[in-house]
Amino acid sequence: MKYLLTVICIALSATLFAQSPRLDSTRVDTTQFVKIGGSKQFISIKGNKSKPLMLYLHGGPGAASASHREQITHILEEHFLVVHWDQRGSGKSSIGNLKSPTLSVMKQDTEDILEYLLEAFQKDKMIVVANSWGTVLGFHLATEYPNKIASLVAVSPVLDNQKSQNTAQAKLIKHYKARNKKEAVRQLKAVHIPYENVEDMAVQFKWISDYKGTPIPENEFGQYMKFFKEWEPQWMPLYKELYSIKALKHRTLFKIPVYVFIGEDDLTTGFELTQKFYERLEAPKKQLFRLKNVGHQIPMYKSVEMQNLIYNVLAKANK
């Protein structure tokens, strides 16, 4: 009987060992909370730990991406060790972080996550892929820590919110005036720029969507407004700080390669403004990617194209 039990235990052990990951495996697929800026913040890590480290900085502020990383970075995870970080107050990092964070706090958190990841994975540098609001943090890292950033990918960068919104406003009003859409013109003219509250933000968003051929039905708009209202107390103060960013007033100099992605239909951060920014951008290597038939939400609507372009340009750069 003892012999039989021993055989069964050995067999079970062998089966369990065979089904578990190999001890020398380089694949990583894990989530954890780490202490950043004195609070617990959530990170999701997936890819190959022998490959270059890549940090994805999500948009918003407040729009965490870790929960839908399969859509955003599934291709990149085959070639890099990709980290999604739910920033303070976002996604799974909202627990215990309910106060409205300031821009300086968010920048400090980003510095802390940079240091943590480089040490944890014993890397000298990382690639930063930043989307929309995330580019504010990405530009900060690229400026302050060029020796620790291998390259920066800036998707739909935030450059000058006031100028972007004024440009969009003028285009929208002209468009709806030409079509004699009086209600659209009336609502748009009531929008304050800079935004005073989420009503301003939501109304301009509504007519941008309509302009692009994806109108929001009134009952659905009520849901959007509910979302904006829930978002407002925590994030509007930080959003208003972004009006101080005037990246088009001067030449931007980076000491690292920079790759800029813009949607040709982007009215949120302004396609034309991004083009001007790129032309004045100075970097040892730079490249602009113009994606057709997409606006501001490149990671959502052009994810595969975006990822393939990122991989190809970075692979070529490292040859």
C-alpha positions in Angstrom: 0.0 0.0 0.0 2.9 2.4 0.9 4.6 1.6 -2.4 1.3 2.3 -4.3 0.9 5.7 -2.5 4.5 6.6 -3.2 4.0 5.8 -6.9 0.8 7.9 -7.0 2.6 10.9 -5.3 5.5 10.7 -7.7 3.1 10.6 -10.7 1.1 13.5 -9.4 4.2 15.5 -8.8 5.5 14.8 -12.3 2.1 15.8 -13.8 1.9 19.1 -11.8 5.5 19.9 -12.6 4.9 19.3 -16.3 1.9 21.6 -16.3 3.6 24.4 -14.4 5.8 27.0 -16.2 9.4 25.9 -16.7 11.6 27.5 -14.0 13.9 29.0 -16.7 11.1 30.4 -18.8 11.5 33.9 -20.0 7.8 34.5 -20.4 6.1 36.8 -17.9 2.4 37.2 -17.4 1.6 38.7 -14.0 -0.2 41.4 -12.1 0.7 43.1 -8.9 0.4 46.1 -6.6 3.6 48.1 -6.0 4.3 51.0 -3.7 4.5 54.2 -5.8 4.4 57.7 -4.4 3.4 56.3 -1.0 0.3 54.4 -2.3 -0.4 51.0 -3.7 -0.7 51.1 -7.5 -1.5 48.3 -10.0 0.7 47.1 -12.8 0.2 44.3 -15.3 3.3 42.8 -17.0 3.3 40.6 -20.0 5.9 39.5 -22.5 9.5 38.2 -22.6 11.8 39.4 -19.8 14.8 38.9 -22.1 13.4 41.5 -24.5 13.4 45.3 -24.2 11.2 46.8 -21.5 8.2 48.9 -22.6 6.0 51.0 -20.5 2.5 52.0 -21.8 1.2 55.3 -20.4 -2.6 55.4 -20.8 -4.7 58.4 -21.6 -7.5 60.2 -19.7 -6.5 61.3 -17.2 -8.3 58.5 -15.5 -8.6 56.0 -18.4 -6.7 53.0 -17.2 -5.8 50.5 -19.9 -4.6 47.4 -18.1 -8.0 45.7 -18.2 -8.1 45.9 -22.0 -4.4 45.4 -22.7 -5.3 42.4 -25.0 -6.6 44.9 -27.6 -3.9 47.5 -27.2 -0.6 45.7 -26.9 -1.1 42.0 -27.7 1.2 42.1 -30.7 3.9 44.1 -28.9 3.9 41.6 -26.1 5.4 39.1 -28.5 8.5 41.3 -28.9 8.8 43.3 -25.7 8.2 43.0 -22.0 5.2 45.3 -21.8 4.0 47.0 -18.6 0.6 48.6 -18.2 0.3 50.8 -15.2 -3.1 52.0 -13.8 -2.1 55.5 -12.8 -3.0 56.9 -9.4 -6.8 57.1 -9.1 -7.4 55.0 -12.3 -8.7 51.4 -12.7 -7.4 49.2 -9.9 -5.2 52.0 -8.6 -8.3 53.9 -7.5 -8.4 52.2 -4.1 -7.1 54.6 -1.5 -6.3 57.2 -4.2 -9.6 59.0 -4.4 -8.3 62.5 -4.0 -7.8 64.6 -7.1 -4.1 64.2 -8.1 -2.1 67.1 -9.3 0.2 67.2 -12.3 3.3 67.4 -10.1 2.1 64.3 -8.2 1.5 62.4 -11.4 4.9 63.3 -12.8 6.5 62.1 -9.6 4.6 58.8 -9.7 5.8 58.4 -13.3 9.4 58.9 -12.2 8.9 56.4 -9.4 7.5 53.7 -11.7 10.4 54.2 -14.1 12.9 53.6 -11.4 10.9 50.7 -10.0 10.7 48.8 -13.3 14.3 49.4 -14.3 15.4 48.0 -11.0 12.9 45.1 -10.9 13.8 43.8 -14.3 17.5 44.9 -14.2 17.3 47.1 -17.3 19.3 50.2 -18.1 16.6 51.7 -20.3 13.0 51.4 -21.3 10.8 52.3 -24.3 7.9 54.5 -23.5 4.6 54.3 -25.5 2.3 57.2 -24.4 -1.2 57.9 -25.5 -3.0 61.3 -25.3 -2.8 62.5 -21.7 -0.1 59.9 -21.2 2.2 61.9 -23.5 2.4 64.7 -20.9 4.0 62.1 -18.6 6.0 60.6 -21.5 7.4 64.0 -22.5 8.4 64.6 -18.9 10.4 61.4 -18.7 12.0 62.0 -22.1 13.1 65.4 -21.0 14.3 64.6 -17.5 15.7 61.1 -17.9 17.0 60.7 -21.5 19.7 58.3 -20.3 17.0 55.9 -19.1 14.6 56.1 -22.0 15.5 54.2 -25.2 12.8 55.9 -27.3 9.4 57.6 -27.0 6.3 56.8 -29.0 3.8 59.6 -28.7 0.3 58.8 -29.8 -2.2 61.7 -30.2 0.0 64.0 -28.1 -1.4 66.7 -25.9 0.4 69.9 -27.0 -1.9 72.9 -26.4 -5.5 72.0 -25.3 -6.7 75.6 -25.6 -5.5 76.0 -29.1 -6.7 72.5 -30.1 -10.2 73.2 -28.7 -10.4 76.6 -30.3 -9.4 75.2 -33.7 -12.0 72.4 -33.4 -14.6 74.9 -32.3 -14.1 77.1 -35.3 -14.2 74.1 -37.7 -17.4 72.7 -36.1 -19.3 76.0 -36.1 -18.3 76.7 -39.7 -19.4 73.2 -40.7 -22.8 73.4 -39.0 -23.5 77.0 -40.1 -23.0 75.9 -43.7 -25.6 73.2 -43.2 -28.0 75.5 -41.4 -27.9 73.3 -38.2 -28.9 76.1 -35.8 -29.2 73.9 -32.7 -25.6 72.6 -33.2 -24.3 76.1 -33.7 -26.2 77.3 -30.6 -24.8 74.6 -28.4 -21.3 75.0 -29.7 -21.3 78.8 -29.1 -22.3 78.1 -25.5 -19.1 76.1 -24.9 -16.4 77.9 -22.8 -12.8 77.4 -23.8 -10.9 76.7 -21.7 -13.6 74.3 -20.4 -15.2 75.5 -17.2 -16.9 72.2 -16.5 -17.7 68.8 -18.0 -20.8 70.2 -19.8 -18.4 72.1 -22.1 -16.3 69.0 -22.6 -19.2 66.8 -23.3 -21.0 69.1 -25.7 -17.9 69.6 -27.8 -17.2 65.9 -27.8 -20.8 65.3 -28.9 -20.5 67.5 -32.0 -17.0 66.2 -32.8 -18.5 62.7 -32.9 -21.4 63.9 -35.1 -18.9 65.8 -37.4 -17.0 62.5 -37.9 -20.1 60.7 -38.9 -20.7 58.8 -35.6 -23.6 60.8 -34.0 -24.5 60.1 -30.4 -28.2 59.5 -29.9 -29.8 61.7 -27.1 -30.4 58.7 -24.8 -26.8 57.6 -25.2 -25.5 61.2 -24.7 -27.2 61.1 -21.3 -24.9 58.1 -20.5 -21.9 60.0 -21.6 -22.9 63.0 -19.5 -23.3 60.7 -16.5 -19.8 59.3 -17.1 -18.3 62.9 -17.4 -20.1 63.9 -14.2 -18.6 61.0 -12.3 -15.2 61.8 -13.7 -15.4 65.6 -12.9 -14.7 65.8 -9.2 -11.5 63.8 -9.3 -10.1 64.7 -12.7 -11.3 68.1 -13.8 -8.8 70.0 -11.6 -5.9 68.1 -13.1 -7.4 68.5 -16.6 -7.5 72.3 -16.1 -3.8 72.2 -15.2 -3.1 70.9 -18.7 -4.1 74.3 -20.2 -0.7 75.5 -19.0 1.0 73.3 -21.6 2.0 75.3 -24.7 4.3 73.0 -26.6 3.9 74.9 -29.8 5.4 78.1 -28.4 8.9 76.9 -28.7 11.0 74.2 -30.3 11.0 70.9 -28.5 14.4 69.3 -28.1 14.7 65.6 -27.2 18.0 63.6 -26.9 16.2 60.3 -27.7 14.4 59.0 -30.8 10.8 60.1 -31.0 8.0 58.6 -33.1 4.7 60.5 -33.4 1.4 58.9 -34.3 -1.6 61.1 -35.3 -5.0 60.3 -36.7 -5.9 62.4 -39.7 -9.4 62.9 -38.4 -8.3 64.0 -34.9 -10.1 67.1 -33.7 -9.4 66.4 -30.0 -5.7 67.3 -29.9 -5.6 68.6 -33.4 -4.1 66.9 -36.5 -2.7 70.2 -37.9 -1.2 71.3 -34.6 0.5 67.9 -34.2 2.0 68.3 -37.7 3.4 71.7 -36.8 4.8 70.4 -33.5 6.5 67.5 -35.4 8.1 69.9 -37.9 9.7 71.9 -35.1 10.7 68.9 -33.1 14.4 68.2 -32.8 15.6 64.7 -31.9 18.5 62.4 -33.0 15.8 60.4 -34.9 12.2 61.2 -35.5 9.4 59.9 -37.6 5.7 60.8 -38.1 3.0 58.3 -38.8 -0.3 59.6 -40.1 -3.1 57.1 -39.8 -6.1 57.4 -42.1 -9.8 57.1 -41.1 -9.2 57.5 -37.4 -9.4 60.4 -35.0 -8.1 60.7 -31.5 -8.6 57.1 -30.4 -5.9 55.3 -32.3 -5.3 52.5 -29.7 -9.0 51.7 -29.8 -9.7 51.8 -33.5 -6.3 51.2 -35.2 -4.6 49.0 -32.6 -3.2 46.4 -35.0 -1.8 49.0 -37.4 -0.4 51.0 -34.6 1.3 48.0 -33.0 2.8 46.8 -36.2 4.2 50.2 -37.0 5.7 50.5 -33.5 7.3 47.1 -33.8 8.7 47.7 -37.3 10.2 51.1 -36.5 11.8 50.0 -33.3 13.1 46.8 -34.8 14.6 48.7 -37.6 16.1 51.3 -35.2 17.8 48.5 -33.2 19.5 46.8 -36.2 
